[in-house]
Amino acid sequence: MEELKVIMEKFVASGWDLIAVPAQQWLDKKADKDVLIAAIKQADKECGSCGCELDPLYKRALELM
């Protein structure tokens, strides 16, 4: 669970509302898991191969969930 927490913190730090908002809700234990998963999948679709540090984290977060 610690690895997933670190990933969520990186999503929040990204400032990209698509994943930052649901990731912060997850950290606050107020997340809707389906919304979070959908947001991560959408982020992966839109940005999952751009070369940034978040690219591999989308898939890893989904694996850990």
CNS distance restraints for C-alpha pairs under 8 A (distance, minus, plus):
assign (resid   1 and name CA) (resid   5 and name CA) 6.26 0.50 0.50
assign (resid   1 and name CA) (resid  64 and name CA) 7.78 0.50 0.50
assign (resid   2 and name CA) (resid   6 and name CA) 6.30 0.50 0.50
assign (resid   3 and name CA) (resid   7 and name CA) 6.33 0.50 0.50
assign (resid   4 and name CA) (resid   8 and name CA) 6.16 0.50 0.50
assign (resid   4 and name CA) (resid  61 and name CA) 6.10 0.50 0.50
assign (resid   4 and name CA) (resid  64 and name CA) 6.54 0.50 0.50
assign (resid   4 and name CA) (resid  65 and name CA) 7.88 0.50 0.50
assign (resid   5 and name CA) (resid   9 and name CA) 6.19 0.50 0.50
assign (resid   5 and name CA) (resid  27 and name CA) 7.13 0.50 0.50
assign (resid   6 and name CA) (resid  10 and name CA) 6.36 0.50 0.50
assign (resid   7 and name CA) (resid  11 and name CA) 6.31 0.50 0.50
assign (resid   7 and name CA) (resid  57 and name CA) 6.55 0.50 0.50
assign (resid   7 and name CA) (resid  61 and name CA) 6.83 0.50 0.50
assign (resid   8 and name CA) (resid  12 and name CA) 6.24 0.50 0.50
assign (resid   8 and name CA) (resid  20 and name CA) 7.94 0.50 0.50
assign (resid   8 and name CA) (resid  23 and name CA) 5.21 0.50 0.50
assign (resid   8 and name CA) (resid  24 and name CA) 7.22 0.50 0.50
assign (resid   8 and name CA) (resid  26 and name CA) 7.72 0.50 0.50
assign (resid   8 and name CA) (resid  27 and name CA) 7.15 0.50 0.50
assign (resid   9 and name CA) (resid  13 and name CA) 6.12 0.50 0.50
assign (resid   9 and name CA) (resid  23 and name CA) 7.28 0.50 0.50
assign (resid   9 and name CA) (resid  24 and name CA) 7.52 0.50 0.50
assign (resid   9 and name CA) (resid  27 and name CA) 7.80 0.50 0.50
assign (resid  10 and name CA) (resid  14 and name CA) 6.16 0.50 0.50
assign (resid  10 and name CA) (resid  54 and name CA) 7.82 0.50 0.50
assign (resid  11 and name CA) (resid  15 and name CA) 7.39 0.50 0.50
assign (resid  11 and name CA) (resid  16 and name CA) 7.56 0.50 0.50
assign (resid  11 and name CA) (resid  19 and name CA) 5.93 0.50 0.50
assign (resid  11 and name CA) (resid  20 and name CA) 5.15 0.50 0.50
assign (resid  11 and name CA) (resid  23 and name CA) 6.33 0.50 0.50
assign (resid  11 and name CA) (resid  54 and name CA) 7.60 0.50 0.50
assign (resid  12 and name CA) (resid  16 and name CA) 7.48 0.50 0.50
assign (resid  12 and name CA) (resid  19 and name CA) 6.98 0.50 0.50
assign (resid  12 and name CA) (resid  20 and name CA) 3.94 0.50 0.50
assign (resid  12 and name CA) (resid  21 and name CA) 6.84 0.50 0.50
assign (resid  12 and name CA) (resid  23 and name CA) 5.98 0.50 0.50
assign (resid  12 and name CA) (resid  24 and name CA) 5.97 0.50 0.50
assign (resid  13 and name CA) (resid  20 and name CA) 7.03 0.50 0.50
assign (resid  14 and name CA) (resid  20 and name CA) 6.65 0.50 0.50
assign (resid  15 and name CA) (resid  20 and name CA) 5.82 0.50 0.50
assign (resid  16 and name CA) (resid  20 and name CA) 5.46 0.50 0.50
assign (resid  17 and name CA) (resid  21 and name CA) 5.35 0.50 0.50
assign (resid  18 and name CA) (resid  22 and name CA) 7.46 0.50 0.50
assign (resid  18 and name CA) (resid  39 and name CA) 6.13 0.50 0.50
assign (resid  18 and name CA) (resid  43 and name CA) 6.94 0.50 0.50
assign (resid  19 and name CA) (resid  23 and name CA) 5.88 0.50 0.50
assign (resid  19 and name CA) (resid  36 and name CA) 7.59 0.50 0.50
assign (resid  19 and name CA) (resid  39 and name CA) 5.78 0.50 0.50
assign (resid  19 and name CA) (resid  40 and name CA) 6.28 0.50 0.50
assign (resid  19 and name CA) (resid  43 and name CA) 6.88 0.50 0.50
assign (resid  20 and name CA) (resid  24 and name CA) 6.03 0.50 0.50
assign (resid  21 and name CA) (resid  25 and name CA) 6.30 0.50 0.50
assign (resid  22 and name CA) (resid  26 and name CA) 6.18 0.50 0.50
assign (resid  22 and name CA) (resid  31 and name CA) 6.41 0.50 0.50
assign (resid  22 and name CA) (resid  32 and name CA) 7.95 0.50 0.50
assign (resid  22 and name CA) (resid  35 and name CA) 7.20 0.50 0.50
assign (resid  22 and name CA) (resid  36 and name CA) 5.40 0.50 0.50
assign (resid  22 and name CA) (resid  39 and name CA) 7.36 0.50 0.50
assign (resid  23 and name CA) (resid  27 and name CA) 6.27 0.50 0.50
assign (resid  23 and name CA) (resid  31 and name CA) 7.70 0.50 0.50
assign (resid  23 and name CA) (resid  36 and name CA) 6.85 0.50 0.50
assign (resid  24 and name CA) (resid  28 and name CA) 6.11 0.50 0.50
assign (resid  25 and name CA) (resid  29 and name CA) 6.11 0.50 0.50
assign (resid  25 and name CA) (resid  30 and name CA) 4.99 0.50 0.50
assign (resid  25 and name CA) (resid  31 and name CA) 4.69 0.50 0.50
assign (resid  26 and name CA) (resid  30 and name CA) 5.71 0.50 0.50
assign (resid  26 and name CA) (resid  31 and name CA) 4.43 0.50 0.50
assign (resid  26 and name CA) (resid  32 and name CA) 7.68 0.50 0.50
assign (resid  26 and name CA) (resid  33 and name CA) 7.92 0.50 0.50
assign (resid  26 and name CA) (resid  36 and name CA) 7.76 0.50 0.50
assign (resid  27 and name CA) (resid  31 and name CA) 7.85 0.50 0.50
assign (resid  31 and name CA) (resid  35 and name CA) 7.66 0.50 0.50
assign (resid  31 and name CA) (resid  36 and name CA) 6.99 0.50 0.50
assign (resid  32 and name CA) (resid  36 and name CA) 6.29 0.50 0.50
assign (resid  33 and name CA) (resid  37 and name CA) 6.10 0.50 0.50
assign (resid  34 and name CA) (resid  38 and name CA) 6.09 0.50 0.50
assign (resid  35 and name CA) (resid  39 and name CA) 6.11 0.50 0.50
assign (resid  36 and name CA) (resid  40 and name CA) 6.22 0.50 0.50
assign (resid  37 and name CA) (resid  41 and name CA) 6.14 0.50 0.50
assign (resid  37 and name CA) (resid  62 and name CA) 6.93 0.50 0.50
assign (resid  38 and name CA) (resid  42 and name CA) 6.10 0.50 0.50
assign (resid  39 and name CA) (resid  43 and name CA) 6.07 0.50 0.50
assign (resid  40 and name CA) (resid  44 and name CA) 6.08 0.50 0.50
assign (resid  40 and name CA) (resid  58 and name CA) 5.89 0.50 0.50
assign (resid  40 and name CA) (resid  61 and name CA) 7.97 0.50 0.50
assign (resid  40 and name CA) (resid  62 and name CA) 7.52 0.50 0.50
assign (resid  41 and name CA) (resid  45 and name CA) 6.15 0.50 0.50
assign (resid  41 and name CA) (resid  58 and name CA) 7.20 0.50 0.50
assign (resid  42 and name CA) (resid  46 and name CA) 6.13 0.50 0.50
assign (resid  43 and name CA) (resid  47 and name CA) 5.66 0.50 0.50
assign (resid  43 and name CA) (resid  48 and name CA) 6.65 0.50 0.50
assign (resid  43 and name CA) (resid  58 and name CA) 7.41 0.50 0.50
assign (resid  44 and name CA) (resid  48 and name CA) 3.99 0.50 0.50
assign (resid  44 and name CA) (resid  49 and name CA) 7.65 0.50 0.50
assign (resid  44 and name CA) (resid  55 and name CA) 6.88 0.50 0.50
assign (resid  44 and name CA) (resid  58 and name CA) 5.80 0.50 0.50
assign (resid  44 and name CA) (resid  59 and name CA) 7.51 0.50 0.50
assign (resid  47 and name CA) (resid  55 and name CA) 6.92 0.50 0.50
assign (resid  48 and name CA) (resid  54 and name CA) 7.51 0.50 0.50
assign (resid  48 and name CA) (resid  55 and name CA) 4.54 0.50 0.50
assign (resid  48 and name CA) (resid  56 and name CA) 7.34 0.50 0.50
assign (resid  48 and name CA) (resid  58 and name CA) 7.20 0.50 0.50
assign (resid  49 and name CA) (resid  55 and name CA) 5.97 0.50 0.50
assign (resid  50 and name CA) (resid  55 and name CA) 7.06 0.50 0.50
assign (resid  51 and name CA) (resid  55 and name CA) 6.45 0.50 0.50
assign (resid  53 and name CA) (resid  57 and name CA) 7.56 0.50 0.50
assign (resid  54 and name CA) (resid  58 and name CA) 6.58 0.50 0.50
assign (resid  55 and name CA) (resid  59 and name CA) 7.72 0.50 0.50
assign (resid  56 and name CA) (resid  60 and name CA) 6.36 0.50 0.50
assign (resid  57 and name CA) (resid  61 and name CA) 5.82 0.50 0.50
assign (resid  58 and name CA) (resid  62 and name CA) 6.42 0.50 0.50
assign (resid  59 and name CA) (resid  63 and name CA) 6.29 0.50 0.50
assign (resid  60 and name CA) (resid  64 and name CA) 6.25 0.50 0.50
assign (resid  61 and name CA) (resid  65 and name CA) 6.20 0.50 0.50
